[in-house]
Amino acid sequence: MKTLVLIPAYNEESTIEQVVRGAIQYADVSVTDDASKDATPEILKNLQSEFPNRLFVIRHEKNTHIPGGIQDGMKLAVEKNYDWVITMDAGMSHDPDRLPDFIQHEFCDLLIGSRSETVNVPLYRKCISFLAARVMNYCLSKGILDLFGPGIKDCTSGYRRYSKEYVKKIASYPLESIAFDFHMEALSIVSLGGGSIKELPIKYVFSNSSFNRKVLKLATDFAKKLLLRKLHLLPKYP
């Protein structure tokens, strides 16, 4: 199965080379440089000259955050006919050496790297992830009284593998998400579309994060939309 690893990156000069070199041992890599202002573009340029046929670099002149970075990478994957797309963090929060486990896992439309072991994750982040999982599972459940839904343990992890079918759907989807809420929206696209979802336990190492109150509000607003649609108080989207 032909696999492309997608890495959205913004000002990741301290880790981007390590991530790319780790990932490219196992699959082709596409990095979306989301208007970085540090040395990230130069590092990627040097790496691309070393791996000309296996490393793709998409440069954004204006910041589009996670949704734009991943969606552009998925468009590339569709164009080049990849079977799997794996998304991962540029800051070494996700271990590239776990990629074989994602690649070799049995078929499903979405394989989520569930953060069963964490390092240096603040308590507030753990609480947010816990609550997000509860809310998302209810929003994705089949009935009003079904409180637990599909029982997904980690709904916001960004270490994921997508099937070709859903890469095509997400690549052309009119996304509503703006930042980290992309992971919630992508999950909802797969789940509400009837796709199969499984989880793979991973270790997650907390690093510098752009997660803040604004990002939390965006995620909360997106969850509210899903809930209102479930209750038929908002029309289906798109």
VEXMAR-780689 format. One record per residue (C-alpha): y, z, x; residue in three letters; residue number from 1. Coordinates in nm, 4 decimals. Layout:
<recs>
{Y: Y, Z: Z, X: X, code: Ala, pos: NUM}
...
</recs>
This chain:
<recs>
{Y: 0.0000, Z: 0.0000, X: 0.0000, code: Met, pos: 1}
{Y: 0.3378, Z: -0.1076, X: 0.1372, code: Lys, pos: 2}
{Y: 0.5722, Z: 0.1934, X: 0.1572, code: Thr, pos: 3}
{Y: 0.9483, Z: 0.2258, X: 0.2070, code: Leu, pos: 4}
{Y: 1.1078, Z: 0.5626, X: 0.2844, code: Val, pos: 5}
{Y: 1.4613, Z: 0.5954, X: 0.1455, code: Leu, pos: 6}
{Y: 1.7052, Z: 0.8328, X: 0.3149, code: Ile, pos: 7}
{Y: 2.0576, Z: 0.8720, X: 0.1750, code: Pro, pos: 8}
{Y: 2.2842, Z: 0.9983, X: 0.4553, code: Ala, pos: 9}
{Y: 2.6395, Z: 1.1270, X: 0.4772, code: Tyr, pos: 10}
{Y: 2.7684, Z: 1.2690, X: 0.8071, code: Asn, pos: 11}
{Y: 2.4203, Z: 1.3455, X: 0.9405, code: Glu, pos: 12}
{Y: 2.4780, Z: 1.2788, X: 1.3130, code: Glu, pos: 13}
{Y: 2.2889, Z: 1.5929, X: 1.4176, code: Ser, pos: 14}
{Y: 1.9627, Z: 1.5060, X: 1.2403, code: Thr, pos: 15}
{Y: 1.9509, Z: 1.1405, X: 1.1335, code: Ile, pos: 16}
{Y: 1.7804, Z: 1.0142, X: 1.4501, code: Glu, pos: 17}
{Y: 1.5119, Z: 1.2826, X: 1.4298, code: Gln, pos: 18}
{Y: 1.4467, Z: 1.2054, X: 1.0637, code: Val, pos: 19}
{Y: 1.4278, Z: 0.8283, X: 1.1143, code: Val, pos: 20}
{Y: 1.2020, Z: 0.8534, X: 1.4189, code: Arg, pos: 21}
{Y: 0.9762, Z: 1.0947, X: 1.2328, code: Gly, pos: 22}
{Y: 0.9527, Z: 0.8800, X: 0.9203, code: Ala, pos: 23}
{Y: 0.9148, Z: 0.5415, X: 1.0870, code: Ile, pos: 24}
{Y: 0.5845, Z: 0.6520, X: 1.2411, code: Gln, pos: 25}
{Y: 0.4332, Z: 0.6228, X: 0.8937, code: Tyr, pos: 26}
{Y: 0.6336, Z: 0.3666, X: 0.6962, code: Ala, pos: 27}
{Y: 0.9321, Z: 0.1340, X: 0.6943, code: Asp, pos: 28}
{Y: 1.2634, Z: 0.3131, X: 0.6488, code: Val, pos: 29}
{Y: 1.5879, Z: 0.2351, X: 0.4668, code: Ser, pos: 30}
{Y: 1.8919, Z: 0.4539, X: 0.5284, code: Val, pos: 31}
{Y: 2.1932, Z: 0.4345, X: 0.3018, code: Thr, pos: 32}
{Y: 2.4908, Z: 0.5390, X: 0.5132, code: Asp, pos: 33}
{Y: 2.7178, Z: 0.6673, X: 0.2381, code: Asp, pos: 34}
{Y: 3.0567, Z: 0.6187, X: 0.4086, code: Ala, pos: 35}
{Y: 2.9827, Z: 0.8588, X: 0.6951, code: Ser, pos: 36}
{Y: 3.2842, Z: 0.9447, X: 0.9106, code: Lys, pos: 37}
{Y: 3.0953, Z: 1.0890, X: 1.2084, code: Asp, pos: 38}
{Y: 2.8601, Z: 0.9214, X: 1.4575, code: Ala, pos: 39}
{Y: 2.5923, Z: 0.8446, X: 1.1957, code: Thr, pos: 40}
{Y: 2.6730, Z: 0.4684, X: 1.1786, code: Pro, pos: 41}
{Y: 2.6530, Z: 0.4273, X: 1.5565, code: Glu, pos: 42}
{Y: 2.3241, Z: 0.6169, X: 1.5762, code: Ile, pos: 43}
{Y: 2.1786, Z: 0.3989, X: 1.3018, code: Leu, pos: 44}
{Y: 2.3002, Z: 0.0833, X: 1.4748, code: Lys, pos: 45}
{Y: 2.1175, Z: 0.1830, X: 1.7932, code: Asn, pos: 46}
{Y: 1.8019, Z: 0.2710, X: 1.6023, code: Leu, pos: 47}
{Y: 1.8123, Z: -0.0571, X: 1.4135, code: Gln, pos: 48}
{Y: 1.8191, Z: -0.2506, X: 1.7403, code: Ser, pos: 49}
{Y: 1.5062, Z: -0.0571, X: 1.8411, code: Glu, pos: 50}
{Y: 1.3280, Z: -0.1122, X: 1.5069, code: Phe, pos: 51}
{Y: 1.4773, Z: -0.4441, X: 1.3858, code: Pro, pos: 52}
{Y: 1.2050, Z: -0.5278, X: 1.1355, code: Asn, pos: 53}
{Y: 1.1276, Z: -0.1798, X: 1.0097, code: Arg, pos: 54}
{Y: 1.4621, Z: -0.0013, X: 0.9748, code: Leu, pos: 55}
{Y: 1.7101, Z: -0.1217, X: 0.7135, code: Phe, pos: 56}
{Y: 2.0628, Z: 0.0169, X: 0.6960, code: Val, pos: 57}
{Y: 2.2820, Z: -0.0099, X: 0.3883, code: Ile, pos: 58}
{Y: 2.6446, Z: 0.0821, X: 0.4537, code: Arg, pos: 59}
{Y: 2.8748, Z: 0.2092, X: 0.1787, code: His, pos: 60}
{Y: 3.2451, Z: 0.1992, X: 0.2590, code: Glu, pos: 61}
{Y: 3.3139, Z: 0.4430, X: -0.0256, code: Lys, pos: 62}
{Y: 3.1055, Z: 0.7504, X: -0.1018, code: Asn, pos: 63}
{Y: 2.8603, Z: 0.6984, X: -0.3915, code: Thr, pos: 64}
{Y: 2.6562, Z: 1.0175, X: -0.3433, code: His, pos: 65}
{Y: 2.2806, Z: 1.0402, X: -0.3999, code: Ile, pos: 66}
{Y: 2.2486, Z: 0.8095, X: -0.7064, code: Pro, pos: 67}
{Y: 2.4205, Z: 0.5120, X: -0.5435, code: Gly, pos: 68}
{Y: 2.2404, Z: 0.5649, X: -0.2138, code: Gly, pos: 69}
{Y: 1.8940, Z: 0.5813, X: -0.3654, code: Ile, pos: 70}
{Y: 1.9519, Z: 0.3099, X: -0.6238, code: Gln, pos: 71}
{Y: 2.0673, Z: 0.0625, X: -0.3571, code: Asp, pos: 72}
{Y: 1.7613, Z: 0.1496, X: -0.1492, code: Gly, pos: 73}
{Y: 1.5386, Z: 0.0897, X: -0.4511, code: Met, pos: 74}
{Y: 1.6999, Z: -0.2502, X: -0.5068, code: Lys, pos: 75}
{Y: 1.6048, Z: -0.3356, X: -0.1497, code: Leu, pos: 76}
{Y: 1.2490, Z: -0.2150, X: -0.2141, code: Ala, pos: 77}
{Y: 1.2227, Z: -0.4404, X: -0.5201, code: Val, pos: 78}
{Y: 1.3584, Z: -0.7356, X: -0.3233, code: Glu, pos: 79}
{Y: 1.1050, Z: -0.6829, X: -0.0450, code: Lys, pos: 80}
{Y: 0.8156, Z: -0.6040, X: -0.2807, code: Asn, pos: 81}
{Y: 0.7217, Z: -0.2529, X: -0.1662, code: Tyr, pos: 82}
{Y: 0.4466, Z: -0.0707, X: -0.3572, code: Asp, pos: 83}
{Y: 0.5770, Z: 0.2837, X: -0.3030, code: Trp, pos: 84}
{Y: 0.9199, Z: 0.4304, X: -0.2438, code: Val, pos: 85}
{Y: 0.9469, Z: 0.7780, X: -0.0957, code: Ile, pos: 86}
{Y: 1.2819, Z: 0.9568, X: -0.1005, code: Thr, pos: 87}
{Y: 1.3623, Z: 1.2319, X: 0.1461, code: Met, pos: 88}
{Y: 1.6534, Z: 1.4318, X: 0.2856, code: Asp, pos: 89}
{Y: 1.8470, Z: 1.3312, X: 0.5970, code: Ala, pos: 90}
{Y: 1.8967, Z: 1.6888, X: 0.7157, code: Gly, pos: 91}
{Y: 1.5351, Z: 1.7741, X: 0.8154, code: Met, pos: 92}
{Y: 1.4823, Z: 1.9878, X: 0.5061, code: Ser, pos: 93}
{Y: 1.1779, Z: 1.7680, X: 0.4426, code: His, pos: 94}
{Y: 0.9100, Z: 1.7348, X: 0.7090, code: Asp, pos: 95}
{Y: 0.8491, Z: 1.3668, X: 0.7963, code: Pro, pos: 96}
{Y: 0.4971, Z: 1.4567, X: 0.9080, code: Asp, pos: 97}
{Y: 0.4071, Z: 1.5188, X: 0.5419, code: Arg, pos: 98}
{Y: 0.4621, Z: 1.1502, X: 0.4630, code: Leu, pos: 99}
{Y: 0.0920, Z: 1.0608, X: 0.5054, code: Pro, pos: 100}
{Y: 0.0094, Z: 1.3124, X: 0.2311, code: Asp, pos: 101}
{Y: 0.2522, Z: 1.1377, X: -0.0025, code: Phe, pos: 102}
{Y: 0.1324, Z: 0.7898, X: 0.0920, code: Ile, pos: 103}
{Y: -0.2383, Z: 0.8715, X: 0.0584, code: Gln, pos: 104}
{Y: -0.2113, Z: 1.0749, X: -0.2627, code: His, pos: 105}
{Y: -0.3825, Z: 0.9384, X: -0.5723, code: Glu, pos: 106}
{Y: -0.1847, Z: 0.7044, X: -0.7942, code: Phe, pos: 107}
{Y: 0.0861, Z: 0.8383, X: -1.0212, code: Cys, pos: 108}
{Y: 0.4265, Z: 0.7056, X: -1.1186, code: Asp, pos: 109}
{Y: 0.6105, Z: 1.0027, X: -0.9719, code: Leu, pos: 110}
{Y: 0.4781, Z: 1.2418, X: -0.7095, code: Leu, pos: 111}
{Y: 0.7105, Z: 1.5392, X: -0.6582, code: Ile, pos: 112}
{Y: 0.7086, Z: 1.7440, X: -0.3400, code: Gly, pos: 113}
{Y: 0.7012, Z: 2.0861, X: -0.5028, code: Ser, pos: 114}
{Y: 0.8691, Z: 2.3491, X: -0.2831, code: Arg, pos: 115}
{Y: 0.5914, Z: 2.6091, X: -0.2800, code: Ser, pos: 116}
{Y: 0.7010, Z: 2.7454, X: 0.0599, code: Glu, pos: 117}
{Y: 1.0688, Z: 2.7819, X: 0.1457, code: Thr, pos: 118}
{Y: 1.2627, Z: 2.8858, X: 0.4548, code: Val, pos: 119}
{Y: 1.6179, Z: 3.0263, X: 0.4515, code: Asn, pos: 120}
{Y: 1.6789, Z: 2.9309, X: 0.0883, code: Val, pos: 121}
{Y: 1.9487, Z: 3.1556, X: -0.0644, code: Pro, pos: 122}
{Y: 1.8477, Z: 3.3561, X: -0.3695, code: Leu, pos: 123}
{Y: 2.1018, Z: 3.1791, X: -0.5910, code: Tyr, pos: 124}
{Y: 1.9434, Z: 2.8421, X: -0.5061, code: Arg, pos: 125}
{Y: 1.5991, Z: 2.9733, X: -0.5962, code: Lys, pos: 126}
{Y: 1.7345, Z: 3.0985, X: -0.9288, code: Cys, pos: 127}
{Y: 1.9015, Z: 2.7649, X: -1.0043, code: Ile, pos: 128}
{Y: 1.5808, Z: 2.5730, X: -0.9265, code: Ser, pos: 129}
{Y: 1.3778, Z: 2.8124, X: -1.1439, code: Phe, pos: 130}
{Y: 1.6137, Z: 2.7782, X: -1.4405, code: Leu, pos: 131}
{Y: 1.6414, Z: 2.4006, X: -1.3958, code: Ala, pos: 132}
{Y: 1.2632, Z: 2.3694, X: -1.4165, code: Ala, pos: 133}
{Y: 1.2523, Z: 2.5686, X: -1.7396, code: Arg, pos: 134}
{Y: 1.5313, Z: 2.3673, X: -1.9002, code: Val, pos: 135}
{Y: 1.3956, Z: 2.0301, X: -1.7864, code: Met, pos: 136}
{Y: 1.0425, Z: 2.1039, X: -1.9056, code: Asn, pos: 137}
{Y: 1.1745, Z: 2.1877, X: -2.2504, code: Tyr, pos: 138}
{Y: 1.3966, Z: 1.8792, X: -2.2607, code: Cys, pos: 139}
{Y: 1.0971, Z: 1.6630, X: -2.1669, code: Leu, pos: 140}
{Y: 0.8565, Z: 1.8280, X: -2.4131, code: Ser, pos: 141}
{Y: 0.7269, Z: 1.6319, X: -2.7111, code: Lys, pos: 142}
{Y: 0.8348, Z: 1.8755, X: -2.9828, code: Gly, pos: 143}
{Y: 1.1127, Z: 2.1162, X: -3.0728, code: Ile, pos: 144}
{Y: 0.8722, Z: 2.4114, X: -3.0594, code: Leu, pos: 145}
{Y: 0.7085, Z: 2.3046, X: -2.7344, code: Asp, pos: 146}
{Y: 0.8867, Z: 2.5344, X: -2.4885, code: Leu, pos: 147}
{Y: 0.6888, Z: 2.4458, X: -2.1758, code: Phe, pos: 148}
{Y: 0.6621, Z: 2.0673, X: -2.1900, code: Gly, pos: 149}
{Y: 0.4788, Z: 1.8968, X: -1.9036, code: Pro, pos: 150}
{Y: 0.4796, Z: 2.2173, X: -1.6954, code: Gly, pos: 151}
{Y: 0.6448, Z: 2.0707, X: -1.3874, code: Ile, pos: 152}
{Y: 0.7064, Z: 2.3434, X: -1.1298, code: Lys, pos: 153}
{Y: 0.9852, Z: 2.1778, X: -0.9299, code: Asp, pos: 154}
{Y: 1.2139, Z: 1.9434, X: -1.1215, code: Cys, pos: 155}
{Y: 1.4909, Z: 1.9088, X: -0.8620, code: Thr, pos: 156}
{Y: 1.3085, Z: 1.8427, X: -0.5348, code: Ser, pos: 157}
{Y: 1.4258, Z: 1.5251, X: -0.3644, code: Gly, pos: 158}
{Y: 1.1070, Z: 1.4674, X: -0.1615, code: Tyr, pos: 159}
{Y: 0.9299, Z: 1.2244, X: -0.3947, code: Arg, pos: 160}
{Y: 0.7152, Z: 0.9143, X: -0.4209, code: Arg, pos: 161}
{Y: 0.7860, Z: 0.6564, X: -0.6925, code: Tyr, pos: 162}
{Y: 0.5564, Z: 0.3778, X: -0.8141, code: Ser, pos: 163}
{Y: 0.6643, Z: 0.0137, X: -0.8028, code: Lys, pos: 164}
{Y: 0.7043, Z: 0.0049, X: -1.1828, code: Glu, pos: 165}
{Y: 0.9511, Z: 0.2918, X: -1.1882, code: Tyr, pos: 166}
{Y: 1.1316, Z: 0.1808, X: -0.8746, code: Val, pos: 167}
{Y: 1.2131, Z: -0.1386, X: -1.0648, code: Lys, pos: 168}
{Y: 1.3293, Z: 0.0581, X: -1.3693, code: Lys, pos: 169}
{Y: 1.5481, Z: 0.3007, X: -1.1760, code: Ile, pos: 170}
{Y: 1.6899, Z: 0.0240, X: -0.9545, code: Ala, pos: 171}
{Y: 1.8365, Z: -0.1511, X: -1.2594, code: Ser, pos: 172}
{Y: 1.9049, Z: 0.1572, X: -1.4747, code: Tyr, pos: 173}
{Y: 2.2651, Z: 0.2372, X: -1.5828, code: Pro, pos: 174}
{Y: 2.2572, Z: 0.5814, X: -1.4226, code: Leu, pos: 175}
{Y: 2.4672, Z: 0.8657, X: -1.5637, code: Glu, pos: 176}
{Y: 2.4076, Z: 1.1059, X: -1.2748, code: Ser, pos: 177}
{Y: 2.6703, Z: 1.1578, X: -1.0061, code: Ile, pos: 178}
{Y: 2.5178, Z: 1.3838, X: -0.7409, code: Ala, pos: 179}
{Y: 2.2051, Z: 1.6026, X: -0.7199, code: Phe, pos: 180}
{Y: 2.1589, Z: 1.5540, X: -1.0943, code: Asp, pos: 181}
{Y: 2.0053, Z: 1.2179, X: -0.9975, code: Phe, pos: 182}
{Y: 1.6725, Z: 1.3937, X: -0.9397, code: His, pos: 183}
{Y: 1.6826, Z: 1.5265, X: -1.2961, code: Met, pos: 184}
{Y: 1.7748, Z: 1.1862, X: -1.4360, code: Glu, pos: 185}
{Y: 1.5039, Z: 1.0028, X: -1.2394, code: Ala, pos: 186}
{Y: 1.2480, Z: 1.2574, X: -1.3610, code: Leu, pos: 187}
{Y: 1.3598, Z: 1.2067, X: -1.7199, code: Ser, pos: 188}
{Y: 1.3343, Z: 0.8258, X: -1.6851, code: Ile, pos: 189}
{Y: 0.9728, Z: 0.8548, X: -1.5693, code: Val, pos: 190}
{Y: 0.8693, Z: 1.1269, X: -1.8125, code: Ser, pos: 191}
{Y: 1.0334, Z: 0.9871, X: -2.1260, code: Leu, pos: 192}
{Y: 0.9055, Z: 0.6417, X: -2.0295, code: Gly, pos: 193}
{Y: 0.5475, Z: 0.7682, X: -2.0422, code: Gly, pos: 194}
{Y: 0.4916, Z: 0.7609, X: -1.6654, code: Gly, pos: 195}
{Y: 0.2387, Z: 0.9875, X: -1.4949, code: Ser, pos: 196}
{Y: 0.3743, Z: 1.2780, X: -1.2881, code: Ile, pos: 197}
{Y: 0.1990, Z: 1.4958, X: -1.0310, code: Lys, pos: 198}
{Y: 0.3125, Z: 1.7511, X: -0.7735, code: Glu, pos: 199}
{Y: 0.2304, Z: 1.8025, X: -0.4070, code: Leu, pos: 200}
{Y: 0.3040, Z: 2.1436, X: -0.2490, code: Pro, pos: 201}
{Y: 0.5462, Z: 2.1199, X: 0.0442, code: Ile, pos: 202}
{Y: 0.7433, Z: 2.3421, X: 0.2785, code: Lys, pos: 203}
{Y: 1.1201, Z: 2.3215, X: 0.2350, code: Tyr, pos: 204}
{Y: 1.3659, Z: 2.4308, X: 0.5039, code: Val, pos: 205}
{Y: 1.7173, Z: 2.4977, X: 0.3775, code: Phe, pos: 206}
{Y: 1.9894, Z: 2.3296, X: 0.5826, code: Ser, pos: 207}
{Y: 2.3601, Z: 2.2597, X: 0.5405, code: Asn, pos: 208}
{Y: 2.4050, Z: 2.1480, X: 0.1846, code: Ser, pos: 209}
{Y: 2.6751, Z: 1.9800, X: -0.0169, code: Ser, pos: 210}
{Y: 2.5569, Z: 2.1728, X: -0.3219, code: Phe, pos: 211}
{Y: 2.8552, Z: 2.3532, X: -0.4741, code: Asn, pos: 212}
{Y: 2.9998, Z: 2.4631, X: -0.8073, code: Arg, pos: 213}
{Y: 3.1053, Z: 2.1099, X: -0.8954, code: Lys, pos: 214}
{Y: 2.7547, Z: 1.9789, X: -0.8291, code: Val, pos: 215}
{Y: 2.6066, Z: 2.2657, X: -1.0325, code: Leu, pos: 216}
{Y: 2.8356, Z: 2.1788, X: -1.3227, code: Lys, pos: 217}
{Y: 2.7272, Z: 1.8140, X: -1.3077, code: Leu, pos: 218}
{Y: 2.3613, Z: 1.9183, X: -1.3214, code: Ala, pos: 219}
{Y: 2.4313, Z: 2.1560, X: -1.6098, code: Thr, pos: 220}
{Y: 2.6184, Z: 1.8852, X: -1.8007, code: Asp, pos: 221}
{Y: 2.3317, Z: 1.6405, X: -1.7538, code: Phe, pos: 222}
{Y: 2.0793, Z: 1.8984, X: -1.8782, code: Ala, pos: 223}
{Y: 2.2983, Z: 1.9542, X: -2.1862, code: Lys, pos: 224}
{Y: 2.2886, Z: 1.5805, X: -2.2583, code: Lys, pos: 225}
{Y: 1.9095, Z: 1.5764, X: -2.2391, code: Leu, pos: 226}
{Y: 1.8890, Z: 1.8783, X: -2.4681, code: Leu, pos: 227}
{Y: 2.1276, Z: 1.7297, X: -2.7250, code: Leu, pos: 228}
{Y: 1.9298, Z: 1.4046, X: -2.7239, code: Arg, pos: 229}
{Y: 1.6070, Z: 1.5956, X: -2.7745, code: Lys, pos: 230}
{Y: 1.7642, Z: 1.7669, X: -3.0755, code: Leu, pos: 231}
{Y: 1.8911, Z: 1.4268, X: -3.2011, code: His, pos: 232}
{Y: 2.2508, Z: 1.5417, X: -3.1706, code: Leu, pos: 233}
{Y: 2.3271, Z: 1.2592, X: -2.9280, code: Leu, pos: 234}
{Y: 2.1943, Z: 0.9013, X: -2.9447, code: Pro, pos: 235}
{Y: 1.9255, Z: 0.7912, X: -2.7014, code: Lys, pos: 236}
{Y: 2.0412, Z: 0.6533, X: -2.3680, code: Tyr, pos: 237}
{Y: 2.0714, Z: 0.3800, X: -2.2573, code: Pro, pos: 238}
</recs>
